[in-house]
Amino acid sequence: MASADEILDKVRETLVDALGVDDDEVTPTATLIGDLGAESIDFLDIVFRLEKCFDIKIPRGELFPENLATADSGFVKDGKVTADGIQQLRTRMPHADIDAFAKDPAISRISDLFTVGMICRFVAARLK
């Protein structure tokens, strides 16, 4: 089993290759979109690279769930993710820091859930 540091190093290498960022930018708290400049198409590439790097299979939508908190999901009201939506996030993204997001569940902050640390926790859980 890989250590947390080994997983972080491999995730960092994967994100540097996929996003063309400097390795010192890839910290556990860095957000993929806000800090590292990832776009939606990059998420597919990241999943593919992680699968190869760690020799794991990541079903579509498991690491980066789709349509979790859209206006038509029923989990958004007045620009905020509802309590039911927060519970849905906890269920579908146990590897994300939902507690921090729940303090200010503005829909505009949903991309803040996608951090380097989230990816590391996901990979660690898959390797167990």
N, CA, C and O atoms as CSV, one atom per row, in Angstrom:
chain,resi,resn,atom,element,x,y,z
A,1,MET,N,N,0.852,-1.194,0.000
A,1,MET,CA,C,0.000,0.000,0.000
A,1,MET,C,C,0.887,1.242,0.000
A,1,MET,O,O,1.852,1.332,0.758
A,2,ALA,N,N,0.551,2.170,-0.840
A,2,ALA,CA,C,1.315,3.407,-0.943
A,2,ALA,C,C,1.017,4.312,0.253
A,2,ALA,O,O,-0.108,4.345,0.751
A,3,SER,N,N,2.031,5.041,0.704
A,3,SER,CA,C,1.841,5.989,1.798
A,3,SER,C,C,1.136,7.237,1.274
A,3,SER,O,O,1.035,7.446,0.065
A,4,ALA,N,N,0.655,8.057,2.195
A,4,ALA,CA,C,-0.012,9.311,1.803
A,4,ALA,C,C,0.941,10.200,1.003
A,4,ALA,O,O,0.526,10.840,0.037
A,5,ASP,N,N,2.197,10.244,1.394
A,5,ASP,CA,C,3.180,11.065,0.664
A,5,ASP,C,C,3.428,10.522,-0.736
A,5,ASP,O,O,3.573,11.290,-1.687
A,6,GLU,N,N,3.477,9.193,-0.865
A,6,GLU,CA,C,3.678,8.594,-2.185
A,6,GLU,C,C,2.482,8.872,-3.090
A,6,GLU,O,O,2.647,9.165,-4.275
A,7,ILE,N,N,1.291,8.781,-2.534
A,7,ILE,CA,C,0.090,9.077,-3.312
A,7,ILE,C,C,0.104,10.538,-3.749
A,7,ILE,O,O,-0.155,10.840,-4.914
A,8,LEU,N,N,0.404,11.446,-2.822
A,8,LEU,CA,C,0.462,12.868,-3.173
A,8,LEU,C,C,1.488,13.116,-4.274
A,8,LEU,O,O,1.219,13.876,-5.205
A,9,ASP,N,N,2.653,12.492,-4.183
A,9,ASP,CA,C,3.682,12.689,-5.207
A,9,ASP,C,C,3.191,12.239,-6.585
A,9,ASP,O,O,3.429,12.918,-7.585
A,10,LYS,N,N,2.509,11.098,-6.635
A,10,LYS,CA,C,2.005,10.591,-7.918
A,10,LYS,C,C,0.846,11.439,-8.439
A,10,LYS,O,O,0.741,11.681,-9.642
A,11,VAL,N,N,-0.015,11.886,-7.541
A,11,VAL,CA,C,-1.122,12.764,-7.949
A,11,VAL,C,C,-0.544,14.080,-8.462
A,11,VAL,O,O,-0.994,14.605,-9.481
A,12,ARG,N,N,0.445,14.607,-7.761
A,12,ARG,CA,C,1.094,15.857,-8.197
A,12,ARG,C,C,1.669,15.692,-9.602
A,12,ARG,O,O,1.460,16.543,-10.467
A,13,GLU,N,N,2.385,14.611,-9.823
A,13,GLU,CA,C,2.971,14.354,-11.137
A,13,GLU,C,C,1.890,14.250,-12.214
A,13,GLU,O,O,2.051,14.773,-13.317
A,14,THR,N,N,0.796,13.574,-11.886
A,14,THR,CA,C,-0.322,13.422,-12.812
A,14,THR,C,C,-0.915,14.777,-13.182
A,14,THR,O,O,-1.178,15.048,-14.353
A,15,LEU,N,N,-1.126,15.632,-12.170
A,15,LEU,CA,C,-1.740,16.938,-12.429
A,15,LEU,C,C,-0.787,17.879,-13.155
A,15,LEU,O,O,-1.225,18.677,-13.984
A,16,VAL,N,N,0.493,17.803,-12.861
A,16,VAL,CA,C,1.476,18.605,-13.590
A,16,VAL,C,C,1.429,18.244,-15.073
A,16,VAL,O,O,1.420,19.123,-15.935
A,17,ASP,N,N,1.399,16.932,-15.362
A,17,ASP,CA,C,1.345,16.481,-16.759
A,17,ASP,C,C,0.025,16.857,-17.428
A,17,ASP,O,O,0.020,17.309,-18.573
A,18,ALA,N,N,-1.087,16.677,-16.731
A,18,ALA,CA,C,-2.406,16.908,-17.321
A,18,ALA,C,C,-2.715,18.388,-17.507
A,18,ALA,O,O,-3.339,18.777,-18.494
A,19,LEU,N,N,-2.273,19.218,-16.550
A,19,LEU,CA,C,-2.675,20.634,-16.562
A,19,LEU,C,C,-1.557,21.591,-16.944
A,19,LEU,O,O,-1.801,22.778,-17.157
A,20,GLY,N,N,-0.341,21.086,-17.032
A,20,GLY,CA,C,0.775,21.949,-17.399
A,20,GLY,C,C,1.095,22.999,-16.346
A,20,GLY,O,O,1.504,24.113,-16.672
A,21,VAL,N,N,0.905,22.637,-15.081
A,21,VAL,CA,C,1.209,23.556,-13.983
A,21,VAL,C,C,2.544,23.172,-13.357
A,21,VAL,O,O,3.062,22.082,-13.599
A,22,ASP,N,N,3.096,24.076,-12.551
A,22,ASP,CA,C,4.330,23.784,-11.838
A,22,ASP,C,C,4.030,22.895,-10.645
A,22,ASP,O,O,2.964,23.007,-10.038
A,23,ASP,N,N,4.955,22.014,-10.304
A,23,ASP,CA,C,4.703,21.069,-9.216
A,23,ASP,C,C,4.513,21.748,-7.864
A,23,ASP,O,O,3.839,21.195,-6.995
A,24,ASP,N,N,5.091,22.933,-7.664
A,24,ASP,CA,C,4.907,23.620,-6.382
A,24,ASP,C,C,3.509,24.220,-6.238
A,24,ASP,O,O,3.117,24.621,-5.142
A,25,GLU,N,N,2.761,24.283,-7.332
A,25,GLU,CA,C,1.376,24.767,-7.283
A,25,GLU,C,C,0.419,23.673,-6.811
A,25,GLU,O,O,-0.678,23.968,-6.336
A,26,VAL,N,N,0.833,22.416,-6.940
A,26,VAL,CA,C,-0.027,21.280,-6.650
A,26,VAL,C,C,0.131,20.897,-5.176
A,26,VAL,O,O,0.904,20.007,-4.822
A,27,THR,N,N,-0.623,21.597,-4.337
A,27,THR,CA,C,-0.628,21.342,-2.901
A,27,THR,C,C,-1.946,20.665,-2.533
A,27,THR,O,O,-2.901,20.728,-3.307
A,28,PRO,N,N,-2.017,20.024,-1.378
A,28,PRO,CA,C,-3.272,19.341,-1.010
A,28,PRO,C,C,-4.500,20.247,-0.998
A,28,PRO,O,O,-5.608,19.785,-1.267
A,29,THR,N,N,-4.320,21.524,-0.690
A,29,THR,CA,C,-5.473,22.424,-0.612
A,29,THR,C,C,-5.780,23.137,-1.937
A,29,THR,O,O,-6.777,23.853,-2.035
A,30,ALA,N,N,-4.945,22.949,-2.939
A,30,ALA,CA,C,-5.167,23.618,-4.226
A,30,ALA,C,C,-6.432,23.078,-4.890
A,30,ALA,O,O,-6.644,21.867,-4.961
A,31,THR,N,N,-7.265,23.993,-5.374
A,31,THR,CA,C,-8.467,23.582,-6.101
A,31,THR,C,C,-8.108,23.379,-7.566
A,31,THR,O,O,-7.286,24.104,-8.127
A,32,LEU,N,N,-8.734,22.388,-8.168
A,32,LEU,CA,C,-8.403,22.066,-9.556
A,32,LEU,C,C,-8.774,23.190,-10.508
A,32,LEU,O,O,-8.007,23.518,-11.413
A,33,ILE,N,N,-9.937,23.778,-10.312
A,33,ILE,CA,C,-10.405,24.810,-11.233
A,33,ILE,C,C,-9.835,26.177,-10.864
A,33,ILE,O,O,-9.202,26.827,-11.696
A,34,GLY,N,N,-10.050,26.618,-9.634
A,34,GLY,CA,C,-9.636,27.952,-9.221
A,34,GLY,C,C,-8.133,28.151,-9.161
A,34,GLY,O,O,-7.621,29.167,-9.631
A,35,ASP,N,N,-7.419,27.189,-8.586
A,35,ASP,CA,C,-5.976,27.347,-8.405
A,35,ASP,C,C,-5.145,26.788,-9.553
A,35,ASP,O,O,-4.116,27.359,-9.913
A,36,LEU,N,N,-5.589,25.673,-10.127
A,36,LEU,CA,C,-4.776,25.000,-11.143
A,36,LEU,C,C,-5.292,25.194,-12.565
A,36,LEU,O,O,-4.663,24.740,-13.521
A,37,GLY,N,N,-6.428,25.864,-12.709
A,37,GLY,CA,C,-6.923,26.219,-14.037
A,37,GLY,C,C,-7.524,25.082,-14.839
A,37,GLY,O,O,-7.606,25.172,-16.064
A,38,ALA,N,N,-7.945,24.017,-14.181
A,38,ALA,CA,C,-8.556,22.890,-14.903
A,38,ALA,C,C,-9.891,23.317,-15.510
A,38,ALA,O,O,-10.606,24.154,-14.957
A,39,GLU,N,N,-10.203,22.731,-16.641
A,39,GLU,CA,C,-11.492,22.914,-17.294
A,39,GLU,C,C,-12.184,21.558,-17.333
A,39,GLU,O,O,-11.558,20.531,-17.068
A,40,SER,N,N,-13.455,21.549,-17.658
A,40,SER,CA,C,-14.220,20.302,-17.597
A,40,SER,C,C,-13.589,19.185,-18.426
A,40,SER,O,O,-13.603,18.029,-18.002
A,41,ILE,N,N,-13.045,19.500,-19.580
A,41,ILE,CA,C,-12.423,18.475,-20.418
A,41,ILE,C,C,-11.197,17.870,-19.732
A,41,ILE,O,O,-10.856,16.713,-19.979
A,42,ASP,N,N,-10.538,18.642,-18.875
A,42,ASP,CA,C,-9.363,18.145,-18.162
A,42,ASP,C,C,-9.706,17.037,-17.175
A,42,ASP,O,O,-8.864,16.188,-16.882
A,43,PHE,N,N,-10.928,17.034,-16.662
A,43,PHE,CA,C,-11.306,16.019,-15.687
A,43,PHE,C,C,-11.246,14.614,-16.287
A,43,PHE,O,O,-10.852,13.671,-15.601
A,44,LEU,N,N,-11.622,14.465,-17.526
A,44,LEU,CA,C,-11.528,13.162,-18.199
A,44,LEU,C,C,-10.075,12.721,-18.320
A,44,LEU,O,O,-9.748,11.561,-18.073
A,45,ASP,N,N,-9.213,13.645,-18.699
A,45,ASP,CA,C,-7.790,13.347,-18.828
A,45,ASP,C,C,-7.187,12.980,-17.472
A,45,ASP,O,O,-6.387,12.049,-17.379
A,46,ILE,N,N,-7.567,13.702,-16.432
A,46,ILE,CA,C,-7.050,13.424,-15.086
A,46,ILE,C,C,-7.460,12.013,-14.653
A,46,ILE,O,O,-6.634,11.259,-14.138
A,47,VAL,N,N,-8.717,11.656,-14.858
A,47,VAL,CA,C,-9.190,10.320,-14.489
A,47,VAL,C,C,-8.400,9.258,-15.248
A,47,VAL,O,O,-7.945,8.281,-14.653
A,48,PHE,N,N,-8.237,9.438,-16.542
A,48,PHE,CA,C,-7.487,8.483,-17.365
A,48,PHE,C,C,-6.060,8.321,-16.842
A,48,PHE,O,O,-5.566,7.202,-16.708
A,49,ARG,N,N,-5.411,9.429,-16.551
A,49,ARG,CA,C,-4.019,9.385,-16.070
A,49,ARG,C,C,-3.922,8.733,-14.683
A,49,ARG,O,O,-2.985,7.980,-14.414
A,50,LEU,N,N,-4.885,9.022,-13.813
A,50,LEU,CA,C,-4.882,8.403,-12.487
A,50,LEU,C,C,-5.072,6.890,-12.592
A,50,LEU,O,O,-4.422,6.125,-11.878
A,51,GLU,N,N,-5.960,6.467,-13.477
A,51,GLU,CA,C,-6.174,5.034,-13.684
A,51,GLU,C,C,-4.875,4.344,-14.091
A,51,GLU,O,O,-4.540,3.282,-13.567
A,52,LYS,N,N,-4.153,4.947,-15.017
A,52,LYS,CA,C,-2.894,4.369,-15.484
A,52,LYS,C,C,-1.824,4.409,-14.396
A,52,LYS,O,O,-1.115,3.427,-14.178
A,53,CYS,N,N,-1.713,5.539,-13.720
A,53,CYS,CA,C,-0.669,5.734,-12.721
A,53,CYS,C,C,-0.826,4.785,-11.534
A,53,CYS,O,O,0.159,4.230,-11.046
A,54,PHE,N,N,-2.051,4.601,-11.074
A,54,PHE,CA,C,-2.296,3.799,-9.878
A,54,PHE,C,C,-2.846,2.401,-10.184
A,54,PHE,O,O,-3.095,1.617,-9.268
A,55,ASP,N,N,-3.034,2.090,-11.475
A,55,ASP,CA,C,-3.577,0.805,-11.895
A,55,ASP,C,C,-4.907,0.521,-11.194
A,55,ASP,O,O,-5.105,-0.537,-10.595
A,56,ILE,N,N,-5.816,1.508,-11.289
A,56,ILE,CA,C,-7.155,1.383,-10.720
A,56,ILE,C,C,-8.174,1.734,-11.797
A,56,ILE,O,O,-7.835,2.349,-12.808
A,57,LYS,N,N,-9.411,1.342,-11.574
A,57,LYS,CA,C,-10.506,1.702,-12.475
A,57,LYS,C,C,-11.388,2.715,-11.760
A,57,LYS,O,O,-11.793,2.494,-10.619
A,58,ILE,N,N,-11.682,3.812,-12.421
A,58,ILE,CA,C,-12.526,4.867,-11.851
A,58,ILE,C,C,-13.755,5.018,-12.746
A,58,ILE,O,O,-13.669,5.621,-13.816
A,59,PRO,N,N,-14.889,4.480,-12.320
A,59,PRO,CA,C,-16.100,4.621,-13.130
A,59,PRO,C,C,-16.474,6.096,-13.331
A,59,PRO,O,O,-16.229,6.943,-12.472
A,60,ARG,N,N,-17.064,6.366,-14.471
A,60,ARG,CA,C,-17.461,7.735,-14.807
A,60,ARG,C,C,-18.343,8.319,-13.700
A,60,ARG,O,O,-19.296,7.685,-13.245
A,61,GLY,N,N,-18.008,9.527,-13.284
A,61,GLY,CA,C,-18.797,10.238,-12.291
A,61,GLY,C,C,-18.476,9.882,-10.853
A,61,GLY,O,O,-19.042,10.477,-9.935
A,62,GLU,N,N,-17.582,8.926,-10.631
A,62,GLU,CA,C,-17.290,8.541,-9.252
A,62,GLU,C,C,-16.338,9.519,-8.571
A,62,GLU,O,O,-16.581,9.924,-7.434
A,63,LEU,N,N,-15.272,9.899,-9.241
A,63,LEU,CA,C,-14.328,10.863,-8.666
A,63,LEU,C,C,-14.871,12.283,-8.791
A,63,LEU,O,O,-14.805,13.066,-7.843
A,64,PHE,N,N,-15.397,12.604,-9.940
A,64,PHE,CA,C,-15.948,13.930,-10.209
A,64,PHE,C,C,-17.428,13.776,-10.577
A,64,PHE,O,O,-17.761,13.742,-11.761
A,65,PRO,N,N,-18.320,13.682,-9.584
A,65,PRO,CA,C,-19.746,13.509,-9.886
A,65,PRO,C,C,-20.287,14.644,-10.750
A,65,PRO,O,O,-19.893,15.802,-10.617
A,66,GLU,N,N,-21.184,14.277,-11.621
A,66,GLU,CA,C,-21.774,15.249,-12.541
A,66,GLU,C,C,-23.165,15.643,-12.066
A,66,GLU,O,O,-23.869,14.836,-11.460
A,67,ASN,N,N,-23.557,16.866,-12.336
A,67,ASN,CA,C,-24.920,17.353,-12.089
A,67,ASN,C,C,-25.379,17.193,-10.646
A,67,ASN,O,O,-26.558,16.948,-10.393
A,68,LEU,N,N,-24.459,17.328,-9.704
A,68,LEU,CA,C,-24.827,17.185,-8.300
A,68,LEU,C,C,-25.654,18.350,-7.788
A,68,LEU,O,O,-26.623,18.167,-7.051
A,69,ALA,N,N,-25.270,19.516,-8.176
A,69,ALA,CA,C,-25.924,20.692,-7.604
A,69,ALA,C,C,-26.308,21.693,-8.684
A,69,ALA,O,O,-25.996,22.880,-8.593
A,70,THR,N,N,-26.979,21.198,-9.690
A,70,THR,CA,C,-27.482,22.093,-10.718
A,70,THR,C,C,-28.868,22.568,-10.315
A,70,THR,O,O,-29.508,21.984,-9.441
A,71,ALA,N,N,-29.312,23.608,-10.944
A,71,ALA,CA,C,-30.610,24.190,-10.603
A,71,ALA,C,C,-31.748,23.174,-10.761
A,71,ALA,O,O,-32.728,23.217,-10.017
A,72,ASP,N,N,-31.616,22.265,-11.729
A,72,ASP,CA,C,-32.686,21.298,-11.952
A,72,ASP,C,C,-32.525,20.006,-11.144
A,72,ASP,O,O,-33.319,19.079,-11.305
A,73,SER,N,N,-31.521,19.934,-10.291
A,73,SER,CA,C,-31.309,18.726,-9.490
A,73,SER,C,C,-32.259,18.641,-8.302
A,73,SER,O,O,-32.456,17.570,-7.729
A,74,GLY,N,N,-32.849,19.782,-7.936
A,74,GLY,CA,C,-33.707,19.818,-6.765
A,74,GLY,C,C,-32.939,20.039,-5.471
A,74,GLY,O,O,-33.531,20.081,-4.392
A,75,PHE,N,N,-31.630,20.179,-5.577
A,75,PHE,CA,C,-30.781,20.354,-4.402
A,75,PHE,C,C,-30.243,21.771,-4.269
A,75,PHE,O,O,-29.337,22.023,-3.475
A,76,VAL,N,N,-30.793,22.686,-5.035
A,76,VAL,CA,C,-30.349,24.083,-4.986
A,76,VAL,C,C,-31.565,24.984,-4.806
A,76,VAL,O,O,-32.577,24.836,-5.491
A,77,LYS,N,N,-31.442,25.923,-3.868
A,77,LYS,CA,C,-32.497,26.906,-3.659
A,77,LYS,C,C,-31.845,28.236,-3.335
A,77,LYS,O,O,-30.982,28.318,-2.461
A,78,ASP,N,N,-32.260,29.276,-4.041
A,78,ASP,CA,C,-31.739,30.623,-3.833
A,78,ASP,C,C,-30.213,30.672,-3.921
A,78,ASP,O,O,-29.562,31.380,-3.153
A,79,GLY,N,N,-29.651,29.914,-4.866
A,79,GLY,CA,C,-28.214,29.956,-5.100
A,79,GLY,C,C,-27.375,29.188,-4.098
A,79,GLY,O,O,-26.147,29.284,-4.107
A,80,LYS,N,N,-28.031,28.425,-3.232
A,80,LYS,CA,C,-27.302,27.640,-2.228
A,80,LYS,C,C,-27.720,26.174,-2.314
A,80,LYS,O,O,-28.856,25.850,-2.658
A,81,VAL,N,N,-26.772,25.303,-1.993
A,81,VAL,CA,C,-27.069,23.881,-1.942
A,81,VAL,C,C,-27.883,23.626,-0.677
A,81,VAL,O,O,-27.494,24.052,0.410
A,82,THR,N,N,-29.007,22.936,-0.817
A,82,THR,CA,C,-29.897,22.670,0.308
A,82,THR,C,C,-29.294,21.610,1.236
A,82,THR,O,O,-28.287,20.982,0.909
A,83,ALA,N,N,-29.925,21.427,2.391
A,83,ALA,CA,C,-29.488,20.391,3.335
A,83,ALA,C,C,-29.538,19.011,2.677
A,83,ALA,O,O,-28.644,18.191,2.885
A,84,ASP,N,N,-30.587,18.755,1.878
A,84,ASP,CA,C,-30.666,17.484,1.152
A,84,ASP,C,C,-29.528,17.365,0.139
A,84,ASP,O,O,-28.973,16.286,-0.069
A,85,GLY,N,N,-29.197,18.478,-0.476
A,85,GLY,CA,C,-28.082,18.492,-1.420
A,85,GLY,C,C,-26.754,18.224,-0.731
A,85,GLY,O,O,-25.909,17.502,-1.261
A,86,ILE,N,N,-26.568,18.805,0.449
A,86,ILE,CA,C,-25.346,18.560,1.230
A,86,ILE,C,C,-25.246,17.069,1.561
A,86,ILE,O,O,-24.169,16.479,1.466
A,87,GLN,N,N,-26.366,16.466,1.949
A,87,GLN,CA,C,-26.361,15.029,2.254
A,87,GLN,C,C,-26.024,14.217,1.012
A,87,GLN,O,O,-25.288,13.233,1.086
A,88,GLN,N,N,-26.560,14.628,-0.119
A,88,GLN,CA,C,-26.251,13.944,-1.377
A,88,GLN,C,C,-24.760,14.056,-1.695
A,88,GLN,O,O,-24.145,13.091,-2.148
A,89,LEU,N,N,-24.178,15.241,-1.455
A,89,LEU,CA,C,-22.737,15.413,-1.665
A,89,LEU,C,C,-21.946,14.485,-0.752
A,89,LEU,O,O,-20.979,13.861,-1.187
A,90,ARG,N,N,-22.352,14.390,0.509
A,90,ARG,CA,C,-21.656,13.496,1.458
A,90,ARG,C,C,-21.705,12.040,0.976
A,90,ARG,O,O,-20.729,11.301,1.105
A,91,THR,N,N,-22.842,11.647,0.427
A,91,THR,CA,C,-23.007,10.276,-0.052
A,91,THR,C,C,-22.165,10.013,-1.295
A,91,THR,O,O,-21.487,8.990,-1.387
A,92,ARG,N,N,-22.211,10.928,-2.237
A,92,ARG,CA,C,-21.539,10.716,-3.526
A,92,ARG,C,C,-20.076,11.105,-3.520
A,92,ARG,O,O,-19.311,10.667,-4.380
A,93,MET,N,N,-19.674,11.937,-2.542
A,93,MET,CA,C,-18.280,12.393,-2.486
A,93,MET,C,C,-17.705,12.244,-1.070
A,93,MET,O,O,-17.325,13.243,-0.459
A,94,PRO,N,N,-17.637,11.038,-0.547
A,94,PRO,CA,C,-17.119,10.864,0.815
A,94,PRO,C,C,-15.662,11.285,0.959
A,94,PRO,O,O,-15.181,11.474,2.076
A,95,HIS,N,N,-14.962,11.431,-0.146
A,95,HIS,CA,C,-13.563,11.812,-0.161
A,95,HIS,C,C,-13.368,13.338,-0.169
A,95,HIS,O,O,-12.235,13.810,-0.078
A,96,ALA,N,N,-14.452,14.107,-0.278
A,96,ALA,CA,C,-14.374,15.571,-0.317
A,96,ALA,C,C,-14.646,16.163,1.062
A,96,ALA,O,O,-15.267,15.521,1.910
A,97,ASP,N,N,-14.180,17.384,1.279
A,97,ASP,CA,C,-14.391,18.080,2.553
A,97,ASP,C,C,-15.730,18.813,2.508
A,97,ASP,O,O,-15.790,20.025,2.303
A,98,ILE,N,N,-16.787,18.051,2.704
A,98,ILE,CA,C,-18.140,18.598,2.633
A,98,ILE,C,C,-18.418,19.513,3.823
A,98,ILE,O,O,-19.165,20.483,3.689
A,99,ASP,N,N,-17.831,19.221,4.983
A,99,ASP,CA,C,-18.060,20.056,6.171
A,99,ASP,C,C,-17.677,21.510,5.915
A,99,ASP,O,O,-18.426,22.421,6.267
A,100,ALA,N,N,-16.522,21.729,5.308
A,100,ALA,CA,C,-16.077,23.102,5.021
A,100,ALA,C,C,-17.032,23.780,4.037
A,100,ALA,O,O,-17.373,24.950,4.204
A,101,PHE,N,N,-17.460,23.044,3.017
A,101,PHE,CA,C,-18.384,23.596,2.030
A,101,PHE,C,C,-19.732,23.910,2.662
A,101,PHE,O,O,-20.348,24.922,2.329
A,102,ALA,N,N,-20.200,23.057,3.568
A,102,ALA,CA,C,-21.521,23.215,4.181
A,102,ALA,C,C,-21.641,24.509,4.984
A,102,ALA,O,O,-22.749,25.002,5.192
A,103,LYS,N,N,-20.527,25.059,5.432
A,103,LYS,CA,C,-20.558,26.319,6.192
A,103,LYS,C,C,-21.011,27.483,5.321
A,103,LYS,O,O,-21.621,28.432,5.814
A,104,ASP,N,N,-20.713,27.410,4.019
A,104,ASP,CA,C,-21.160,28.411,3.058
A,104,ASP,C,C,-21.458,27.677,1.751
A,104,ASP,O,O,-20.626,27.663,0.844
A,105,PRO,N,N,-22.640,27.068,1.652
A,105,PRO,CA,C,-22.935,26.194,0.515
A,105,PRO,C,C,-23.398,26.909,-0.757
A,105,PRO,O,O,-24.266,26.413,-1.476
A,106,ALA,N,N,-22.816,28.065,-1.024
A,106,ALA,CA,C,-23.162,28.785,-2.253
A,106,ALA,C,C,-22.799,27.924,-3.455
A,106,ALA,O,O,-21.714,27.346,-3.511
A,107,ILE,N,N,-23.707,27.843,-4.407
A,107,ILE,CA,C,-23.478,27.028,-5.592
A,107,ILE,C,C,-22.207,27.462,-6.328
A,107,ILE,O,O,-21.556,26.642,-6.975
A,108,SER,N,N,-21.862,28.721,-6.231
A,108,SER,CA,C,-20.655,29.223,-6.887
A,108,SER,C,C,-19.384,28.633,-6.282
A,108,SER,O,O,-18.312,28.730,-6.881
A,109,ARG,N,N,-19.493,28.022,-5.104
A,109,ARG,CA,C,-18.325,27.433,-4.437
A,109,ARG,C,C,-18.215,25.925,-4.648
A,109,ARG,O,O,-17.298,25.301,-4.114
A,110,ILE,N,N,-19.116,25.333,-5.405
A,110,ILE,CA,C,-19.118,23.877,-5.558
A,110,ILE,C,C,-17.792,23.366,-6.120
A,110,ILE,O,O,-17.347,22.279,-5.750
A,111,SER,N,N,-17.162,24.122,-6.997
A,111,SER,CA,C,-15.893,23.670,-7.578
A,111,SER,C,C,-14.762,23.650,-6.550
A,111,SER,O,O,-13.725,23.029,-6.783
A,112,ASP,N,N,-14.956,24.327,-5.411
A,112,ASP,CA,C,-13.941,24.301,-4.351
A,112,ASP,C,C,-13.816,22.918,-3.717
A,112,ASP,O,O,-12.834,22.639,-3.029
A,113,LEU,N,N,-14.791,22.061,-3.939
A,113,LEU,CA,C,-14.725,20.694,-3.410
A,113,LEU,C,C,-13.656,19.865,-4.118
A,113,LEU,O,O,-13.118,18.917,-3.547
A,114,PHE,N,N,-13.355,20.224,-5.356
A,114,PHE,CA,C,-12.411,19.450,-6.162
A,114,PHE,C,C,-10.992,19.934,-5.898
A,114,PHE,O,O,-10.482,20.819,-6.586
A,115,THR,N,N,-10.365,19.335,-4.887
A,115,THR,CA,C,-9.003,19.714,-4.496
A,115,THR,C,C,-8.040,18.552,-4.748
A,115,THR,O,O,-8.449,17.417,-4.991
A,116,VAL,N,N,-6.767,18.873,-4.683
A,116,VAL,CA,C,-5.729,17.849,-4.792
A,116,VAL,C,C,-5.884,16.846,-3.646
A,116,VAL,O,O,-5.763,15.638,-3.851
A,117,GLY,N,N,-6.152,17.353,-2.442
A,117,GLY,CA,C,-6.343,16.478,-1.298
A,117,GLY,C,C,-7.506,15.521,-1.482
A,117,GLY,O,O,-7.434,14.367,-1.058
A,118,MET,N,N,-8.592,15.991,-2.118
A,118,MET,CA,C,-9.743,15.143,-2.393
A,118,MET,C,C,-9.333,13.984,-3.292
A,118,MET,O,O,-9.725,12.840,-3.059
A,119,ILE,N,N,-8.552,14.280,-4.307
A,119,ILE,CA,C,-8.088,13.226,-5.214
A,119,ILE,C,C,-7.227,12.222,-4.453
A,119,ILE,O,O,-7.368,11.013,-4.636
A,120,CYS,N,N,-6.343,12.718,-3.607
A,120,CYS,CA,C,-5.469,11.826,-2.827
A,120,CYS,C,C,-6.289,10.905,-1.920
A,120,CYS,O,O,-6.009,9.710,-1.830
A,121,ARG,N,N,-7.300,11.463,-1.251
A,121,ARG,CA,C,-8.146,10.632,-0.379
A,121,ARG,C,C,-8.921,9.595,-1.189
A,121,ARG,O,O,-9.079,8.456,-0.749
A,122,PHE,N,N,-9.397,9.978,-2.355
A,122,PHE,CA,C,-10.109,9.049,-3.229
A,122,PHE,C,C,-9.195,7.896,-3.633
A,122,PHE,O,O,-9.571,6.729,-3.526
A,123,VAL,N,N,-7.998,8.231,-4.097
A,123,VAL,CA,C,-7.046,7.205,-4.540
A,123,VAL,C,C,-6.668,6.287,-3.366
A,123,VAL,O,O,-6.620,5.068,-3.524
A,124,ALA,N,N,-6.405,6.864,-2.207
A,124,ALA,CA,C,-6.042,6.061,-1.033
A,124,ALA,C,C,-7.148,5.056,-0.715
A,124,ALA,O,O,-6.868,3.897,-0.408
A,125,ALA,N,N,-8.397,5.497,-0.787
A,125,ALA,CA,C,-9.521,4.610,-0.502
A,125,ALA,C,C,-9.612,3.496,-1.545
A,125,ALA,O,O,-9.924,2.354,-1.208
A,126,ARG,N,N,-9.342,3.822,-2.804
A,126,ARG,CA,C,-9.398,2.808,-3.871
A,126,ARG,C,C,-8.278,1.791,-3.752
A,126,ARG,O,O,-8.447,0.634,-4.138
A,127,LEU,N,N,-7.138,2.206,-3.223
A,127,LEU,CA,C,-5.990,1.303,-3.102
A,127,LEU,C,C,-6.103,0.351,-1.913
A,127,LEU,O,O,-5.344,-0.614,-1.816
A,128,LYS,N,N,-7.050,0.621,-1.004
A,128,LYS,CA,C,-7.209,-0.242,0.173
A,128,LYS,C,C,-7.829,-1.570,-0.199
A,128,LYS,O,O,-8.036,-2.419,0.668
